[in-house]
Amino acid sequence: MKLSLLSALRDWRDGVSLPVFLLAAGFNIILIGFGGLFTETAGTLFDNLLNFISTKLGWYYVLTTSFFVGFVFWLLVCRHGDVRLGDPDEEPQFSLPAWLSMLFAAGMGMGLVFWGVAEPLYHYQTPPRAEPFSSAAAQEAIQFSFFHWAFHPWAVYVIFGLGIALFHFRYKLPLAPRSLLYPLVGNRIHGWLGHIVDAFCTIGTLLGVATSLGLGAMQINAGLSQVTNIEYVTHVQIWIIVLISLVATISTVTGVSKGIKYLSVINGSIMLFLLLFVFFTGPTLFQIKLFLTGIGDYLQNLVGTSLWLDPRQDSNWQSTWTLFYWGWWISWSPFVGIFIARISRGRSIREFVVYVLLLPALVNCFWFSVFGGTAMYVERFGDGNLLEPVTENVAMSLHLLLEHLPWTSFMQWTALVLIVIFFITSSDSGSFVDDMVTSGGNPNPPVANRVFWGISEGAAAAVLLLAGGLNALQSASISAGLPQSVLLLVTCVGLIKTLRTKEMNTLEVKQKGQ
């Protein structure tokens, strides 16, 4: 028995990058210990950090995310779009439906279900510029929902994911964030500089995924309280995190080609069913009008909205919404980017950008038009009793909306199953990525490492809920996004330098001639 344990420990040690693992795991243990033992102090610290970043560095988030969107559109039209992420004649590893299901579940899933009803209602009640509860407020509500969930988040994921995929599959560099620095620092990525970058990205992934897990636990608890007698309280949410993190860890152990893939496909199917149900049983014509009008307003005002900074001194609207989202997307970028890179071998650069940027952005806009549009329709033209309970408890929003549609009980259970599976796919994908990064970019990392990170993410989510609930989750995301944004800017420079090399231009000519 002792020999088998020693052998397992030796295999684990040989399979991980100890400096990266110790740095990232050490931070996580400190976070969990500090938040668990000094809950009130941790809550105050998170609040102060959120206020500092939103008031002093809001302009930086606005400028960098706007630049990322412009850069990705350049990638879409540049002459290097035919270059493959892999060998020139390599076929994609996964089918298109399976690939889209996995990238969508990793990139949006939990947050989209959590905010799809609530965000447009919040903006309708407190719009940034229009008169509250007016037609202009409804129009502005859907425009800003599109703004937060369309091009900007997916542009961040494209940059990180494309950089990792190109350098890993084309240049055989590790499937880890350190590879993004290679065009600028060369082989120094294999030293302490690379270790620190990987550790920071692991921490950012941990906090980003913990935010999603916290939101998911709140929403699962809300759903259970609607369909059963289970109380909506923090300790129930922590038990939900514990139970589902265990299931997610088992899924992670089975790997990408089995557990994660099948759960993502099931998830995508349930999500499509729920979307079509609300579309056809809700105010369909109103949703279509809102979708088309919202797309027009969003595209027409994209530049101005992207660079807009709230001038009101007494307003925290932008920090509560836009800056929270920008920090959340950026903190998620290592997780989503590496995961998408891992499943995108054989795709071309243009195919990668089109499917990772444009298609998910369009689906997100349609989702908000259907769910948020139906909620605003109920509030404006129906019995008007959605806004107050949603404002009191945002986690209840989806379940409360379904009470205004047919088959209420069945659909609430369906939504609950969807949220649970999203919880699992977010957790197992995140722990799988953390495992890859702390294993030196190994695409098939040690099982023991997967178990550790699966448990760690659940523990971090539980601590953030104890330290302040939604406010603590928002603070963690915005804070984690700050150092990641610098790495994304460096990645843009590295991609330009790589795509303009003689070797890449020769490869492009060869591919076009085949």
ROLOPA-570005 format. One record per residue (C-alpha): x, y, z. Coordinates in steps of 0.2 Angstrom, whole numbers, padded with zeros to 4 digits, always signed. Layout:
BEGIN
XYZ ...
! end
This chain:
BEGIN
+0000+0000+0000 +0014+0012+0005 +0023+0008-0012 +0008+0011-0022 +0005+0028-0013 +0023+0033-0016 +0022+0028-0034 +0006+0038-0036 +0014+0053-0028 +0030+0051-0039 +0019+0050-0055 +0010+0066-0049 +0026+0075-0046 +0033+0070-0063 +0017+0076-0071 +0015+0093-0064 +0025+0109-0065 +0029+0111-0047 +0033+0130-0047 +0016+0134-0056 +0006+0122-0045 +0013+0128-0028 +0011+0147-0033 -0007+0144-0038 -0012+0132-0025 -0004+0142-0012 -0014+0157-0017 -0030+0147-0017 -0027+0140+0000 -0024+0157+0007 -0040+0164-0001 -0050+0150+0006 -0042+0151+0023 -0044+0170+0024 -0061+0170+0018 -0067+0156+0029 -0059+0162+0045 -0061+0181+0043 -0077+0182+0033 -0082+0200+0037 -0064+0207+0034 -0064+0198+0017 -0081+0205+0012 -0074+0223+0016 -0058+0220+0007 -0068+0214-0009 -0079+0229-0008 -0064+0241-0006 -0055+0233-0021 -0070+0234-0032 -0072+0253-0028 -0054+0256-0031 -0054+0248-0048 -0070+0254-0054 -0066+0273-0049 -0048+0273-0054 -0046+0261-0068 -0063+0260-0077 -0056+0270-0091 -0042+0256-0094 -0055+0242-0095 -0065+0252-0107 -0050+0256-0119 -0043+0238-0118 -0059+0229-0122 -0063+0241-0136 -0046+0238-0143 -0048+0219-0142 -0064+0220-0152 -0056+0230-0166 -0041+0218-0166 -0052+0203-0168 -0061+0210-0183 -0044+0213-0191 -0041+0195-0189 -0057+0191-0197 -0052+0200-0213 -0033+0198-0213 -0025+0188-0227 -0019+0175-0215 -0036+0167-0212 -0033+0151-0221 -0019+0146-0209 -0024+0130-0200 -0022+0127-0181 -0012+0111-0184 -0004+0103-0200 -0010+0110-0217 -0020+0095-0221 -0027+0091-0203 -0045+0088-0201 -0054+0095-0185 -0054+0084-0170 -0072+0086-0166 -0088+0088-0176 -0095+0106-0178 -0110+0103-0167 -0100+0095-0153 -0086+0109-0155 -0099+0123-0154 -0108+0115-0139 -0092+0113-0129 -0086+0131-0133 -0103+0139-0129 -0105+0129-0113 -0087+0135-0107 -0089+0153-0113 -0106+0158-0107 -0118+0145-0101 -0121+0149-0082 -0120+0168-0084 -0132+0168-0099 -0145+0158-0090 -0142+0168-0074 -0144+0186-0082 -0155+0182-0097 -0171+0188-0088 -0164+0199-0075 -0152+0211-0084 -0164+0218-0096 -0177+0221-0082 -0164+0230-0072 -0159+0241-0086 -0177+0245-0089 -0179+0250-0071 -0163+0260-0070 -0156+0263-0088 -0140+0272-0089 -0147+0287-0099 -0165+0285-0104 -0181+0289-0093 -0185+0273-0082 -0199+0262-0087 -0201+0271-0104 -0200+0264-0122 -0183+0272-0123 -0178+0263-0107 -0184+0246-0115 -0174+0249-0131 -0159+0254-0121 -0160+0239-0109 -0159+0227-0124 -0145+0237-0132 -0134+0237-0117 -0138+0218-0114 -0132+0215-0132 -0117+0226-0128 -0112+0216-0113 -0114+0199-0120 -0110+0200-0139 -0093+0205-0147 -0083+0211-0132 -0083+0194-0122 -0080+0183-0137 -0066+0195-0144 -0057+0192-0127 -0059+0173-0129 -0054+0173-0148 -0037+0182-0144 -0032+0171-0130 -0038+0155-0138 -0031+0158-0155 -0014+0163-0148 -0013+0147-0138 -0020+0136-0152 -0008+0143-0165 +0008+0142-0154 +0003+0125-0147 -0003+0116-0163 +0008+0125-0176 +0024+0128-0165 +0022+0113-0153 +0024+0125-0138 +0015+0120-0121 -0004+0122-0120 -0002+0135-0107 -0002+0154-0106 +0017+0156-0105 +0017+0151-0124 +0008+0168-0128 +0025+0177-0123 +0036+0166-0135 +0036+0179-0150 +0043+0192-0138 +0054+0183-0126 +0058+0166-0134 +0064+0152-0123 +0063+0162-0107 +0045+0156-0106 +0052+0140-0099 +0059+0149-0084 +0052+0159-0069 +0043+0171-0081 +0033+0157-0088 +0030+0150-0071 +0023+0167-0065 +0012+0170-0080 +0004+0152-0079 +0001+0154-0060 -0008+0171-0062 -0019+0164-0076 -0023+0148-0065 -0028+0160-0051 -0038+0171-0064 -0047+0155-0070 -0050+0149-0052 -0059+0166-0048 -0068+0167-0064 -0075+0149-0063 -0079+0152-0044 -0089+0167-0049 -0100+0156-0061 -0101+0142-0048 -0107+0155-0035 -0120+0161-0047 -0125+0144-0052 -0127+0138-0034 -0138+0153-0030 -0149+0150-0045 -0151+0131-0042 -0156+0135-0024 -0169+0148-0031 -0176+0135-0042 -0177+0122-0029 -0186+0134-0017 -0199+0137-0031 -0203+0119-0035 -0199+0111-0017 -0199+0117+0001 -0180+0120+0002 -0176+0136+0009 -0166+0149-0001 -0151+0152+0011 -0132+0153+0009 -0128+0136+0018 -0140+0127+0006 -0130+0135-0009 -0114+0129-0001 -0120+0111+0000 -0126+0113-0018 -0108+0118-0023 -0101+0103-0013 -0112+0090-0021 -0111+0096-0039 -0092+0099-0038 -0090+0081-0034 -0100+0076-0049 -0090+0089-0060 -0074+0081-0053 -0079+0064-0059 -0084+0071-0076 -0067+0080-0077 -0058+0063-0073 -0066+0055-0089 -0058+0069-0100 -0063+0080-0114 -0068+0066-0127 -0081+0058-0115 -0088+0067-0100 -0086+0085-0104 -0091+0082-0123 -0107+0072-0119 -0112+0084-0105 -0110+0099-0117 -0120+0091-0131 -0134+0087-0118 -0133+0105-0111 -0134+0113-0128 -0149+0102-0133 -0159+0107-0117 -0154+0125-0119 -0161+0125-0137 -0177+0117-0131 -0179+0130-0117 -0175+0145-0129 -0188+0138-0142 -0201+0135-0129 -0200+0153-0122 -0199+0160-0140 -0215+0151-0146 -0226+0152-0130 -0220+0170-0126 -0224+0186-0136 -0215+0180-0152 -0218+0195-0162 -0212+0207-0149 -0196+0197-0147 -0193+0197-0165 -0195+0216-0166 -0184+0218-0151 -0171+0207-0158 -0170+0216-0175 -0171+0234-0167 -0158+0229-0154 -0146+0223-0167 -0148+0239-0176 -0145+0250-0161 -0131+0239-0155 -0121+0240-0171 -0125+0258-0175 -0119+0263-0158 -0105+0251-0155 -0090+0263-0156 -0099+0276-0145 -0105+0263-0132 -0088+0255-0131 -0079+0271-0127 -0093+0278-0115 -0088+0282-0097 -0102+0286-0085 -0100+0305-0081 -0112+0304-0066 -0102+0306-0049 -0115+0298-0039 -0118+0283-0051 -0111+0265-0049 -0121+0259-0064 -0105+0256-0075 -0095+0247-0061 -0110+0236-0057 -0113+0231-0075 -0100+0235-0088 -0084+0234-0078 -0090+0219-0069 -0093+0210-0086 -0076+0216-0093 -0067+0210-0078 -0077+0193-0078 -0073+0190-0097 -0055+0194-0095 -0053+0184-0079 -0061+0169-0089 -0050+0171-0104 -0037+0159-0099 -0050+0146-0095 -0061+0148-0110 -0046+0152-0122 -0036+0137-0117 -0051+0125-0117 -0057+0132-0134 -0039+0130-0140 -0038+0112-0134 -0054+0107-0144 -0050+0117-0160 -0036+0108-0168 -0038+0107-0187 -0048+0123-0188 -0042+0138-0199 -0040+0155-0191 -0054+0162-0201 -0066+0148-0196 -0060+0150-0178 -0064+0168-0177 -0081+0167-0186 -0088+0153-0175 -0080+0159-0159 -0085+0177-0161 -0100+0180-0173 -0111+0164-0170 -0111+0165-0151 -0113+0184-0151 -0129+0181-0162 -0135+0167-0151 -0133+0178-0135 -0142+0193-0143 -0157+0181-0148 -0157+0174-0130 -0158+0191-0122 -0172+0196-0134 -0182+0180-0130 -0180+0179-0111 -0177+0198-0107 -0190+0203-0120 -0203+0192-0113 -0199+0198-0096 -0201+0216-0101 -0217+0212-0110 -0225+0205-0095 -0219+0220-0085 -0226+0233-0097 -0241+0224-0105 -0245+0210-0093 -0249+0209-0075 -0233+0218-0071 -0227+0208-0056 -0210+0202-0061 -0198+0217-0058 -0200+0218-0039 -0197+0200-0035 -0182+0199-0047 -0175+0215-0040 -0176+0207-0022 -0168+0191-0028 -0160+0190-0046 -0157+0171-0044 -0176+0169-0045 -0178+0178-0062 -0179+0163-0074 -0190+0153-0063 -0202+0168-0060 -0203+0171-0078 -0208+0153-0082 -0223+0156-0070 -0231+0167-0083 -0229+0153-0097 -0237+0136-0100 -0231+0120-0092 -0224+0130-0077 -0219+0115-0066 -0211+0105-0080 -0201+0120-0087 -0195+0125-0070 -0188+0108-0068 -0181+0108-0085 -0172+0125-0081 -0166+0117-0065 -0158+0103-0075 -0150+0115-0087 -0142+0125-0073 -0136+0110-0065 -0127+0103-0080 -0120+0121-0084 -0113+0120-0066 -0105+0104-0070 -0098+0109-0087 -0091+0125-0080 -0083+0117-0066 -0076+0102-0075 -0070+0113-0090 -0062+0125-0078 -0053+0112-0067 -0047+0103-0083 -0039+0119-0089 -0031+0123-0072 -0024+0105-0072 -0017+0107-0090 -0009+0124-0085 -0001+0118-0069 +0005+0102-0078 +0016+0112-0089 +0003+0113-0104 +0000+0094-0104 -0016+0091-0114 -0019+0075-0105 -0014+0080-0087 -0014+0069-0071 -0030+0063-0064 -0025+0068-0046 -0022+0086-0052 -0040+0087-0059 -0047+0081-0043 -0038+0094-0033 -0043+0109-0044 -0061+0103-0045 -0062+0103-0026 -0053+0120-0026 -0065+0129-0037 -0079+0123-0027 -0071+0129-0011 -0067+0146-0018 -0085+0148-0024 -0091+0144-0006 -0079+0156+0002 -0085+0170-0010 -0103+0167-0006 -0099+0168+0013 -0089+0183+0011 -0103+0194+0003 -0112+0184-0010 -0115+0193-0027 -0104+0208-0022 -0090+0197-0018 -0091+0187-0034 -0091+0203-0044 -0076+0210-0035 -0066+0194-0037 -0070+0194-0056 -0065+0212-0059 -0049+0211-0049 -0044+0195-0057 -0046+0203-0074 -0033+0217-0072 -0017+0207-0074 -0025+0196-0087 -0028+0211-0098 -0010+0215-0099 -0006+0197-0105 -0020+0199-0118 -0012+0215-0125 +0005+0206-0126 -0004+0192-0135 -0010+0204-0149 +0007+0210-0152 +0014+0192-0153 +0000+0187-0165 +0004+0201-0177 +0023+0197-0176 +0020+0178-0179 +0007+0180-0193 +0019+0192-0202 +0034+0180-0201 +0042+0174-0217 +0038+0156-0212 +0020+0160-0209 +0018+0169-0226 +0027+0154-0235 +0014+0142-0227 +0000+0153-0232 +0005+0152-0250 +0008+0133-0249 -0010+0131-0242 -0018+0142-0256 -0009+0132-0269 -0015+0115-0263 
! end
